[in-house]
Amino acid sequence: MMDIRKLAAALVVISILASMVLPAAVYAAGSDPAFFVKEKTVDLGNYYEGVDILYDFKVQNNGAGELHILSVKPG
């Protein structure tokens, strides 16, 4: 039969290893950013040619990772 001290030590080692490995696996699985914008198109109405029109699109990161927006293009 296994000594109770050896069993307790084995359980401690297993729980320490599990506490180090499981959070890393959970973080890696859900660490990607997820770009989200509610309004993909906007009706700006009538406007004169050559006039600058400003509109703010609200973007949201629905993921766990850091979102980096490196460039934006119309159309």
DSSP file (Angstrom, degrees, kcal/mol; ACC not computed):
  #  RESIDUE AA STRUCTURE BP1 BP2  ACC     N-H-->O    O-->H-N    N-H-->O    O-->H-N    TCO  KAPPA ALPHA  PHI   PSI    X-CA   Y-CA   Z-CA
    1    1 A M              0   0    0      0, 0.0     2,-0.3     0, 0.0     3,-0.0   0.000 360.0 360.0 360.0 149.1    0.0    0.0    0.0
    2    2 A M        -     0   0    0      1,-0.1     2,-0.1     2,-0.0     5,-0.0  -0.560 360.0-110.9 -79.4 138.0    1.0    3.5   -0.7
    3    3 A D     >  -     0   0    0     -2,-0.3     4,-2.0     1,-0.1     3,-0.2  -0.415  20.5-128.5 -65.3 140.6    2.1    5.6    2.2
    4    4 A I  H  > S+     0   0    0      1,-0.2     4,-2.4     2,-0.2     5,-0.2   0.821 108.9  55.5 -62.6 -32.8   -0.4    8.5    3.0
    5    5 A R  H  > S+     0   0    0      2,-0.2     4,-2.4     1,-0.2    -1,-0.2   0.892 107.4  48.4 -68.0 -38.7    2.4   11.0    2.9
    6    6 A K  H  > S+     0   0    0      2,-0.2     4,-2.3     1,-0.2    -2,-0.2   0.897 112.0  49.6 -67.2 -39.7    3.5   10.0   -0.6
    7    7 A L  H  X S+     0   0    0     -4,-2.0     4,-2.2     2,-0.2    -2,-0.2   0.916 111.8  48.2 -64.2 -43.8   -0.1   10.2   -1.8
    8    8 A A  H  X S+     0   0    0     -4,-2.4     4,-2.1     2,-0.2    -2,-0.2   0.906 112.0  49.4 -63.4 -42.2   -0.5   13.6   -0.2
    9    9 A A  H  X S+     0   0    0     -4,-2.4     4,-2.4     1,-0.2    -2,-0.2   0.898 110.4  50.8 -64.1 -40.3    2.7   14.8   -1.8
   10   10 A A  H  X S+     0   0    0     -4,-2.3     4,-2.4     1,-0.2    -2,-0.2   0.902 109.9  49.9 -64.5 -40.3    1.7   13.4   -5.2
   11   11 A L  H  X S+     0   0    0     -4,-2.2     4,-2.4     2,-0.2    -1,-0.2   0.883 110.0  51.0 -65.3 -38.5   -1.7   15.3   -4.9
   12   12 A V  H  X S+     0   0    0     -4,-2.1     4,-2.2     2,-0.2    -2,-0.2   0.931 111.4  47.3 -63.9 -45.4    0.1   18.5   -4.1
   13   13 A V  H  X S+     0   0    0     -4,-2.4     4,-2.4     1,-0.2    -2,-0.2   0.917 112.7  49.2 -63.2 -43.3    2.4   18.2   -7.1
   14   14 A I  H  X S+     0   0    0     -4,-2.4     4,-2.4     1,-0.2    -1,-0.2   0.908 111.5  48.8 -64.0 -41.8   -0.5   17.4   -9.4
   15   15 A S  H  X S+     0   0    0     -4,-2.4     4,-2.0     2,-0.2    -1,-0.2   0.868 111.0  50.3 -68.3 -35.3   -2.5   20.4   -8.2
   16   16 A I  H  X S+     0   0    0     -4,-2.2     4,-1.2     2,-0.2    -2,-0.2   0.934 112.5  46.6 -65.8 -45.5    0.5   22.7   -8.6
   17   17 A L  H  X S+     0   0    0     -4,-2.4     4,-2.2     1,-0.2     3,-0.4   0.909 112.4  50.3 -62.8 -41.5    1.1   21.5  -12.1
   18   18 A A  H  X S+     0   0    0     -4,-2.4     4,-2.3     1,-0.2    -1,-0.2   0.884 107.2  54.2 -64.2 -38.3   -2.6   21.8  -13.0
   19   19 A S  H  < S+     0   0    0     -4,-2.0    -1,-0.2     1,-0.2    -2,-0.2   0.762 113.4  43.2 -69.1 -23.0   -2.8   25.4  -11.6
   20   20 A M  H  X S+     0   0    0     -4,-1.2     4,-0.6    -3,-0.4    -2,-0.2   0.834 120.3  38.7 -87.2 -36.0    0.1   26.4  -13.9
   21   21 A V  H  X S+     0   0    0     -4,-2.2     4,-1.9    -5,-0.1     5,-0.2   0.901 108.9  56.3 -85.5 -43.7   -1.0   24.6  -17.1
   22   22 A L  H  X S+     0   0    0     -4,-2.3     4,-2.4    -5,-0.2     5,-0.2   0.904 105.5  49.0 -63.2 -46.0   -4.8   25.1  -17.1
   23   23 A P  H  > S+     0   0    0      0, 0.0     4,-2.6     0, 0.0    -1,-0.2   0.893 111.4  51.5 -61.9 -36.0   -4.9   28.9  -16.9
   24   24 A A  H  X S+     0   0    0     -4,-0.6     4,-2.2     2,-0.2    -2,-0.2   0.893 110.7  48.1 -65.5 -38.8   -2.3   29.1  -19.7
   25   25 A A  H  X S+     0   0    0     -4,-1.9     4,-1.7     2,-0.2    -1,-0.2   0.898 113.1  47.4 -68.5 -40.6   -4.5   26.8  -21.9
   26   26 A V  H  X S+     0   0    0     -4,-2.4     4,-1.4     2,-0.2    -2,-0.2   0.917 113.1  48.7 -66.4 -43.0   -7.6   28.8  -21.2
   27   27 A Y  H  < S+     0   0    0     -4,-2.6     3,-0.2     1,-0.2    -2,-0.2   0.913 111.0  49.9 -63.4 -43.5   -5.9   32.1  -21.9
   28   28 A A  H >< S+     0   0    0     -4,-2.2     3,-0.8     1,-0.2    -1,-0.2   0.850 107.4  55.1 -65.1 -34.6   -4.4   30.8  -25.2
   29   29 A A  H 3< S+     0   0    0     -4,-1.7    -1,-0.2     1,-0.2     3,-0.2   0.853 121.2  27.2 -69.3 -34.2   -7.8   29.5  -26.4
   30   30 A G  T 3< S+     0   0    0     -4,-1.4    34,-0.5    -3,-0.2    -1,-0.2  -0.034  88.9 104.8-118.6  31.7   -9.5   32.9  -26.0
   31   31 A S    <   +     0   0    0     -3,-0.8    35,-0.2    33,-0.2    -1,-0.1   0.426  50.7 106.4 -96.3   1.9   -6.7   35.4  -26.4
   32   32 A D  S    S-     0   0    0     -3,-0.2    32,-1.1    -4,-0.1    33,-0.9  -0.543  71.0-119.2 -80.7 145.4   -7.5   36.6  -29.9
   33   33 A P        -     0   0    0      0, 0.0     2,-0.4     0, 0.0    33,-0.1  -0.462  20.0-152.4 -74.1 157.1   -9.1   40.1  -30.5
   34   34 A A        -     0   0    0     31,-0.3    28,-3.1    -2,-0.1    29,-0.3  -0.859   8.4-147.2-135.7  99.6  -12.5   40.2  -32.1
   35   35 A F  E     +A   61   0A   0     -2,-0.4     2,-0.4    26,-0.2    26,-0.2  -0.440  22.2 178.5 -67.2 132.5  -13.2   43.4  -34.1
   36   36 A F  E     +A   60   0A   0     24,-1.9    24,-2.7    -2,-0.2     2,-0.4  -0.994  14.2 175.1-140.2 131.9  -16.9   44.5  -34.0
   37   37 A V  E     -A   59   0A   0     -2,-0.4    22,-0.2    22,-0.2     3,-0.1  -0.988  16.5-158.3-134.0 126.6  -18.6   47.5  -35.5
   38   38 A K  S    S+     0   0    0     20,-0.6     2,-0.9    -2,-0.4    -1,-0.1   0.942  84.3  50.0 -70.2 -48.6  -22.4   47.9  -35.3
   39   39 A E        +     0   0    0     19,-0.3    -1,-0.2     1,-0.2     3,-0.1  -0.811  57.8 171.1 -97.2 104.9  -22.9   50.2  -38.2
   40   40 A K  S    S+     0   0    0     -2,-0.9     2,-0.3     1,-0.1    -1,-0.2   0.755  72.8  26.1 -84.2 -25.1  -21.1   48.9  -41.3
   41   41 A T        -     0   0    0      2,-0.0     2,-0.4     0, 0.0    -1,-0.1  -0.961  68.3-160.8-134.7 154.5  -22.7   51.5  -43.6
   42   42 A V        -     0   0    0     -2,-0.3     2,-0.8    -3,-0.1     3,-0.0  -1.000  17.7-135.7-137.6 134.5  -24.0   55.0  -42.9
   43   43 A D        -     0   0    0     -2,-0.4    -2,-0.0     1,-0.1     0, 0.0  -0.817  20.4-177.2 -88.3 111.6  -26.4   57.2  -45.0
   44   44 A L        -     0   0    0     -2,-0.8    -1,-0.1     1,-0.3     2,-0.0   0.435  28.5-143.1 -90.6  -0.1  -24.8   60.6  -45.0
   45   45 A G        -     0   0    0      2,-0.0     2,-0.3    -3,-0.0    -1,-0.3  -0.343  50.1 -18.3  74.4-156.2  -27.7   62.2  -47.0
   46   46 A N        +     0   0    0     -2,-0.0     2,-0.3     0, 0.0     0, 0.0  -0.647  69.4 163.4 -87.5 142.4  -27.0   64.9  -49.6
   47   47 A Y        -     0   0    0     -2,-0.3     2,-0.2     6,-0.0     3,-0.0  -0.985  37.2-101.4-154.3 159.3  -23.8   66.8  -49.6
   48   48 A Y    >   -     0   0    0     -2,-0.3     3,-1.7     1,-0.1     2,-0.1  -0.580  43.1-102.3 -85.3 144.7  -21.7   69.1  -51.9
   49   49 A E  T 3  S+     0   0    0      1,-0.2     3,-0.1    -2,-0.2    -1,-0.1  -0.398 107.1  25.5 -63.5 138.6  -18.7   67.7  -53.8
   50   50 A G  T 3  S+     0   0    0      1,-0.3     2,-0.5    -2,-0.1    -1,-0.2   0.354  91.0 122.2  89.6  -5.9  -15.5   68.8  -52.2
   51   51 A V    <   -     0   0    0     -3,-1.7    -1,-0.3     1,-0.0     2,-0.3  -0.778  63.5-125.5 -92.1 129.7  -16.9   69.2  -48.7
   52   52 A D        -     0   0    0     -2,-0.5     2,-0.5    -3,-0.1    -4,-0.1  -0.547  24.0-162.5 -73.8 135.0  -15.4   67.1  -46.0
   53   53 A I        -     0   0    0     -2,-0.3     2,-0.4     2,-0.0    -6,-0.0  -0.977   2.0-158.1-120.4 130.9  -17.8   64.9  -44.1
   54   54 A L        +     0   0    0     -2,-0.5     2,-0.3     2,-0.0    -2,-0.0  -0.883  16.5 166.3-111.4 139.8  -16.9   63.5  -40.7
   55   55 A Y        -     0   0    0     -2,-0.4     2,-0.7     2,-0.0    -2,-0.0  -0.964  26.7-138.6-148.9 134.0  -18.5   60.5  -39.1
   56   56 A D        -     0   0    0     -2,-0.3     2,-0.5     2,-0.0    -2,-0.0  -0.841  12.1-157.1 -97.1 117.5  -17.3   58.5  -36.1
   57   57 A F        -     0   0    0     -2,-0.7     2,-0.6   -19,-0.0   -17,-0.0  -0.802  15.4-138.4 -87.3 131.7  -17.6   54.7  -36.4
   58   58 A K        -     0   0    0     -2,-0.5   -20,-0.6   -19,-0.1     2,-0.3  -0.826  23.0-170.4 -93.8 121.9  -17.6   53.1  -32.9
   59   59 A V  E     -A   37   0A   0     -2,-0.6     2,-0.4   -22,-0.2   -22,-0.2  -0.795   3.2-164.7-111.6 155.4  -15.6   50.0  -32.8
   60   60 A Q  E     -A   36   0A   0    -24,-2.7   -24,-1.9    -2,-0.3     2,-0.8  -0.993  19.8-134.7-140.7 143.5  -15.4   47.4  -30.1
   61   61 A N  E     +A   35   0A   0     -2,-0.4   -26,-0.2   -26,-0.2     6,-0.0  -0.884  21.9 177.0 -98.8 108.0  -13.1   44.6  -29.2
   62   62 A N        +     0   0    0    -28,-3.1     2,-0.1    -2,-0.8   -27,-0.1   0.356  57.5  80.6 -91.5   5.4  -15.3   41.6  -28.2
   63   63 A G  S    S-     0   0    0    -29,-0.3   -32,-0.1     2,-0.2     4,-0.1  -0.403  84.2-118.2-102.7-177.8  -12.2   39.4  -27.8
   64   64 A A  S    S+     0   0    0    -32,-1.1   -33,-0.2   -34,-0.5   -32,-0.1   0.715  86.4  81.2 -93.1 -24.5   -9.8   38.9  -25.0
   65   65 A G  S    S-     0   0    0    -33,-0.9     2,-0.3     1,-0.1   -31,-0.3  -0.337  93.3 -88.5 -82.5 165.3   -6.6   39.9  -26.9
   66   66 A E        -     0   0    0    -35,-0.2     2,-0.5   -33,-0.1    -1,-0.1  -0.566  40.7-138.3 -74.8 130.4   -5.4   43.4  -27.6
   67   67 A L        -     0   0    0     -2,-0.3     2,-0.5    -4,-0.1    -6,-0.1  -0.795  16.4-168.6 -95.3 127.0   -6.9   44.9  -30.8
   68   68 A H        -     0   0    0     -2,-0.5     2,-0.8   -35,-0.0    -2,-0.0  -0.969   7.0-161.2-116.6 117.8   -4.5   46.9  -33.0
   69   69 A I        +     0   0    0     -2,-0.5     3,-0.1     1,-0.2    -2,-0.0  -0.878  16.2 172.0 -97.9 109.3   -6.1   48.9  -35.9
   70   70 A L        +     0   0    0     -2,-0.8     2,-0.3     1,-0.3    -1,-0.2   0.762  60.1   1.0 -93.5 -27.9   -3.3   49.6  -38.3
   71   71 A S        -     0   0    0      2,-0.0     2,-0.4     0, 0.0    -1,-0.3  -0.990  54.5-154.4-157.9 157.3   -5.1   51.1  -41.2
   72   72 A V        -     0   0    0     -2,-0.3    -3,-0.0    -3,-0.1     0, 0.0  -1.000  12.1-175.0-136.8 136.0   -8.6   52.1  -42.4
   73   73 A K        -     0   0    0     -2,-0.4     2,-0.1     0, 0.0    -2,-0.0  -0.979  24.3-119.3-130.5 142.8   -9.8   52.4  -46.0
   74   74 A P              0   0    0      0, 0.0    -2,-0.0     0, 0.0     0, 0.0  -0.429 360.0 360.0 -73.5 155.0  -13.1   53.6  -47.4
   75   75 A G              0   0    0     -2,-0.1     0, 0.0     0, 0.0     0, 0.0   0.442 360.0 360.0  81.8 360.0  -15.4   51.3  -49.4
